[in-house]
Amino acid sequence: MNSGRPSWSRQTISPSRSTTRWHHAQVGCVPFHGAAWLRPVYLGLLVPHIVLAALVVPLALTTIYRAWRGHFDRHRRLARVTPPIWLYVSVSGVLVYVLLYDARSLSRRLCC
């Protein structure tokens, strides 16, 4: 059945992608309004956060699956990298939020 949408739009949407879409539908695009010197810091956190956030869910599910199936040698290899990536995504998400929504007051507190 063809719904009139392109084939790429019929892909399964992960929970993080759907919450991101919901957020953008409610809020729209939010430009960075912080100090100019904070913009490279913001982008330096945002770009790896986006890339790693897309990888962390399949990585975690694969790690769990391998342990569940008893493939412990393969599980250990992934389990060494999965928690640090998950932690980076979690912490950088909070920092990106603070820089995006509170960057003006943050730059005033750091400068003066």
N, C-alpha and C positions, 0 to 999 in steps of 0.2 A: 504494500500500500504506500503510495507516494503522497506525502503530506504537503508537498510544495516547498519543503525546506531542503537546503543542500544536505548531502549525505553526512558531512562532518558535523552538522548540528544535531544529528540523531544519536551521537555518542552518549555513553553513560556519563552523568555529571556527578562528580564526587561531592561529598558534603561541604568541603572547603570551597570548591568552585561555586556551589549554589549559594553559600552564605556570602561570598564575595559579590556574586551577581545581585543578590538581594540588597546588600549594602549599597552598591552603586545605583540600584534602582531607587532607593530611598534617599540617598544623600547626593548622588551625582559625583562628578569629578571634583576633588579637593586639591587645588594647587598648593605647592609649598610656599608658605608666607614667612618663613624664618629668615634669619640673617644670611647674607650671601656666603659667609664663611661656613655656615652649617649645611648648606646644600650639598657639597661633596660628601660630607659625613652621612647625610640622609640617603643619598643615592648609593653610596658605598655599602650601606646596610640593606637598602631596599632590593637591589638587583640580586645579590646572593640569596636573600630571604625568599624571593619569588621562585628562583630556580630550585633551591633546596626544598621549599615547601611543596613543590610539584613532585619531588622525588621521595619525600619522607614517608608518605602513606604507603605507596607500593613497597618501599624498602622495609618498613615495619611489618607489613602483612606477609611479605616473603620470609622475613626472619622468623616470625611466629609459625608460619606454615612449615618451614624446614624443621623446626624443633618438634612440632606436633607429629610430623611424619617420621621422626627419628633420624633425620639426616644431620646429626650433631656437628660433624666436621664442617659441613657447608653452613650450618646455622652459626657456628662460632665466628666464621669469617665475616659474616654480615653483622653479627651482634657486636662486633668490635667498633663498627663505624656508625651503626644506627642510632644509639643513644646520644653521641656527641652532635650528630646532625640534627636530631630532634630537639636537643637542648638549644642549639644555635637558632633554629627556626622559632622556637618559643620565645627566647629572650629578644631576638632581633625584631619579632613582631610587636612586642611591647615597646621597644625603643623606637621603632618606626612610627607607631601610633603617637607616642609622646612627642616626637619631633614634628609630626604632621599637624597635630591638633594643639600643641602647646609650645611650639617653637618660638613664637614671639616673646612670651614671658620667660622662656628658658634662656634665650639669648640676652634678654635684659638682665636676668639674674647673674649670668656668667660674665657679662661685660662690665657691669658697674658695681 
